[in-house]
Amino acid sequence: MKPNIIIGISITLAFLASACNQNGTESDAYGNFEATEYMISAENSGKILALNLDEGDVFKQPQQVGLIDTTQLFLQREQLKAQKQSIASGIKNILSRIAVYQEQITILKKDKLRIERMFEEGAATSKEVDDINGKIQVTQKQIQAVKTENAKVLGELEKVDHKIEALNDLIRKSIIYVPKAATVLEKYHEEFEMVNMGMPLFKLADLSTLELRAYISGDQLSDVKIGQKVKVLIDKDKEENQTLTGKITWISSQSEFTPKIIQTKEERVKLVYALKVKVKNDGRLKIGMPGEIRFK
């Protein structure tokens, strides 16, 4: 086998080597370390007023790291608040009109009782009875009309409240956070740059624990199980390895062909099973670093 092929396999190999070489020190599987990476994007459009982080920074807990300009949002919110006060004063006027009509009905009902008694005694006509009943009905309809008007105003007030809450939400989202313990992998923007909603700001990953993704052949499945502790080897120098402890957290339920990055066609056509080994990172592990696994 050519030297360049041997180097390529040692870095990206994800298939099982033979159980033992002639010295009995061959590893059972090979792979590379990976972590779950995720982007933090702008949730509002505007100028970045602050972005206090750099690539390589490590955050132990959630933390605010920046801010997108909220001046226009603040002014819009103040305008809506003034509009809300104006609408509220209109509601007070409507309620006072309803109170006047209700007082009129109270008086008309007293007149109605008096006229009905007079009608029974023959001192009032039926027309007078009909007139007082008509006045009461008219006043009740006026109250209903005012209440309908009030419902429209209340609807406008509710719409303004929703708009204010939407602006409050955008103002909250203008604060840029690191949402949990993580390391900054990449930073895409600096202070005073303009960004649009959805534009990536920086990339994060939790590097306190990494996963070594490797591949094993079908005849090795009986040697592994989820939760099993294994030895993980990383390069110390050209001659020696360092040994860490890992735990198998996932085993694929379906076989697949060895990834195409494997350089020899003979190995690429083999059916293998992927697995992941979680390894606590003391600072020596990096994303993409090659590693070896020994099950026994």
C-alpha positions in Angstrom: 0.0 0.0 0.0 1.3 3.5 -0.9 2.4 5.8 2.0 -0.2 8.5 1.1 -3.0 6.0 1.3 -1.9 4.8 4.7 -1.9 8.5 5.9 -5.4 9.1 4.5 -6.8 6.0 6.2 -5.3 6.9 9.6 -7.0 10.3 9.6 -10.5 9.5 8.1 -10.8 5.8 8.5 -14.2 4.7 9.8 -14.0 1.0 9.4 -12.7 -1.9 11.5 -9.2 -3.0 11.2 -8.3 -6.5 12.0 -8.6 -7.5 15.7 -4.9 -7.9 16.3 -1.8 -7.3 14.4 1.3 -9.3 15.0 2.1 -7.2 18.1 -1.4 -7.5 19.5 -1.9 -3.7 19.8 -4.2 -2.9 16.8 -7.3 -0.9 17.6 -10.8 -2.2 16.9 -12.2 0.9 15.2 -11.0 4.3 13.9 -12.8 7.6 13.5 -12.8 11.3 14.1 -14.1 13.5 16.9 -17.2 15.7 16.3 -19.4 18.0 18.2 -22.9 19.4 17.7 -22.4 22.8 16.1 -25.1 25.4 15.9 -25.5 29.0 14.6 -26.7 32.0 16.6 -28.5 34.3 14.1 -29.9 37.8 14.3 -33.5 37.9 15.3 -33.9 41.5 14.3 -32.5 43.7 11.6 -30.3 46.7 12.4 -26.8 47.9 13.4 -24.8 45.8 15.8 -24.1 48.1 18.7 -22.1 45.4 20.7 -20.8 41.9 20.1 -18.5 41.0 22.9 -17.0 37.7 22.0 -14.1 36.2 19.9 -13.4 32.9 18.4 -12.2 30.5 21.0 -14.0 32.2 23.9 -15.5 29.7 26.4 -18.7 30.5 28.2 -19.6 28.5 31.3 -23.2 29.6 31.4 -25.8 31.6 29.4 -24.7 35.2 28.9 -25.6 38.4 27.1 -22.9 39.2 24.6 -24.3 41.8 22.3 -27.1 44.2 21.2 -28.7 45.2 17.9 -29.9 48.9 17.7 -33.5 49.2 19.0 -34.0 53.0 18.6 -36.6 52.8 15.9 -38.5 50.1 17.7 -38.5 52.2 20.9 -39.9 55.2 19.0 -42.6 53.1 17.4 -43.6 51.7 20.8 -43.9 55.2 22.3 -46.1 56.2 19.4 -48.4 53.3 20.0 -48.6 54.0 23.7 -49.8 57.5 22.9 -52.3 56.1 20.5 -53.5 53.7 23.2 -54.0 56.6 25.6 -56.1 58.4 23.0 -58.3 55.4 22.4 -58.7 54.9 26.1 -59.9 58.4 26.6 -62.5 57.8 23.8 -63.7 54.7 25.8 -64.3 56.9 28.9 -66.4 59.2 26.8 -68.5 56.3 25.5 -69.0 54.9 29.0 -70.2 58.3 30.2 -72.7 58.4 27.4 -74.0 55.0 28.4 -74.4 56.2 32.0 -76.5 59.1 30.8 -78.8 56.9 28.8 -79.2 54.5 31.7 -80.2 57.4 33.9 -82.8 58.4 31.4 -84.2 54.9 31.3 -84.5 54.9 35.1 -86.5 58.2 34.9 -88.7 56.9 32.0 -89.5 53.7 33.9 -90.7 55.7 36.9 -92.9 57.8 34.5 -94.2 54.6 33.0 -95.4 53.3 36.3 -97.1 56.6 37.0 -98.8 56.7 33.6 -99.9 53.0 33.9 -101.6 53.8 37.2 -103.2 56.8 35.7 -104.4 54.8 32.8 -106.0 52.2 35.1 -107.8 55.1 36.8 -108.9 56.6 33.5 -106.7 59.7 33.9 -104.3 58.8 31.0 -104.8 57.6 27.5 -103.4 54.6 25.7 -101.4 56.9 23.5 -99.6 58.2 26.6 -98.8 54.6 27.6 -97.5 53.8 24.1 -95.4 56.9 24.0 -93.6 56.2 27.3 -92.9 52.6 26.2 -91.6 53.9 22.9 -89.3 56.4 24.6 -87.8 53.5 26.8 -87.2 51.3 23.7 -85.5 54.2 21.8 -83.2 54.9 24.7 -82.4 51.2 25.0 -81.5 51.1 21.3 -79.3 54.1 21.8 -77.4 52.3 24.6 -77.0 49.3 22.4 -75.6 51.5 19.6 -73.1 53.0 22.0 -72.1 49.6 23.2 -71.5 48.5 19.6 -69.4 51.6 19.1 -67.5 50.7 22.3 -66.8 47.2 21.0 -65.1 48.7 17.9 -63.0 50.9 20.0 -62.1 48.0 22.3 -61.1 46.1 19.2 -58.8 48.9 18.1 -57.3 49.0 21.6 -56.7 45.3 21.5 -54.9 45.7 18.1 -52.7 48.4 19.5 -51.8 46.2 22.5 -50.8 43.4 20.1 -48.6 45.8 18.1 -46.9 46.9 21.3 -46.3 43.4 22.4 -44.8 42.6 19.0 -42.4 45.5 19.3 -41.5 44.4 22.9 -40.7 41.0 21.5 -38.4 42.4 18.8 -36.7 44.6 21.4 -36.1 41.5 23.6 -34.8 39.6 20.5 -32.4 42.5 19.8 -30.4 41.3 22.8 -27.8 38.8 21.6 -27.2 35.8 23.9 -24.9 32.8 24.2 -27.8 30.5 25.2 -25.8 27.9 27.2 -22.3 26.7 28.0 -20.4 26.6 24.8 -17.2 27.6 22.9 -17.2 30.1 20.1 -16.0 28.4 16.9 -16.5 31.1 14.3 -17.5 34.8 14.4 -19.1 36.3 11.2 -19.8 40.0 12.1 -18.3 42.8 14.1 -19.7 45.9 15.9 -21.3 48.6 13.8 -22.1 46.2 10.9 -25.6 46.1 9.6 -27.4 42.7 9.7 -30.7 41.4 8.6 -33.1 39.1 10.5 -31.9 35.5 10.2 -28.3 36.4 9.3 -25.7 34.2 11.2 -23.7 36.0 13.8 -21.5 33.3 15.2 -21.2 29.5 15.6 -21.1 27.6 18.9 -20.5 24.1 20.1 -20.2 22.5 23.6 -16.6 21.1 23.6 -16.7 19.9 27.2 -17.6 16.5 25.7 -16.9 15.3 22.2 -18.2 12.2 20.3 -15.9 9.9 18.4 -17.8 8.7 15.3 -16.4 5.4 14.0 -17.5 2.3 12.0 -17.4 -1.4 12.8 -18.1 -4.5 10.8 -21.1 -6.8 11.4 -19.1 -9.4 13.2 -18.1 -6.8 15.8 -21.7 -6.0 16.8 -21.7 -8.7 19.5 -18.7 -7.0 21.2 -20.4 -3.7 21.7 -23.5 -2.3 23.4 -24.9 1.1 24.3 -23.5 2.3 27.7 -20.4 0.2 27.3 -17.1 1.9 28.4 -14.2 1.6 26.0 -10.6 2.8 25.6 -10.1 5.8 23.3 -6.6 6.5 22.0 -5.4 9.8 20.6 -2.0 10.7 19.2 0.6 11.9 21.7 3.5 12.0 19.2 4.6 10.0 16.2 5.4 7.0 18.4 3.0 7.1 21.4 -0.7 7.4 22.1 -2.6 8.8 25.0 -5.5 6.8 26.5 -8.9 8.2 27.5 -12.1 6.6 28.6 -15.3 6.8 26.5 -18.8 5.5 26.6 -20.8 4.2 23.6 -23.9 6.3 23.3 -25.3 5.2 19.9 -25.1 2.3 17.5 -26.7 2.5 14.1 -29.5 -0.1 13.5 -28.8 -0.2 9.8 -25.7 -1.1 7.9 -24.2 1.2 5.3 -21.3 1.2 2.9 -18.0 2.5 4.2 -17.9 6.3 3.5 -16.4 7.4 0.2 -13.6 9.3 2.0 -12.0 5.9 2.5 -9.5 5.9 -0.3 -9.3 2.2 -1.3 -12.2 0.8 -3.3 -11.8 -2.5 -1.4 -12.7 -0.9 1.9 -15.5 1.4 0.4 -17.6 -1.6 -0.7 -17.7 -3.1 2.8 -20.9 -2.9 4.9 -20.3 -1.4 8.3 -22.3 0.0 11.2 -21.7 3.5 12.6 -21.4 4.1 16.4 -20.6 7.1 18.6 -18.4 7.2 21.7 -18.8 10.1 24.1 -15.5 11.3 25.6 -15.0 13.9 28.2 -12.8 16.7 26.9 -10.0 17.9 29.2 -8.8 20.3 26.5 -6.8 17.9 24.4 -9.6 16.9 22.0 -10.4 19.0 18.9 -13.2 18.7 16.3 -11.9 16.6 13.4 -9.1 15.0 15.4 -8.6 11.3 14.6 -9.1 8.7 17.4 -9.0 5.0 17.9 -11.2 2.7 19.9 -10.4 -0.5 21.7 -13.4 -2.5 23.1 -11.4 -4.9 25.3 
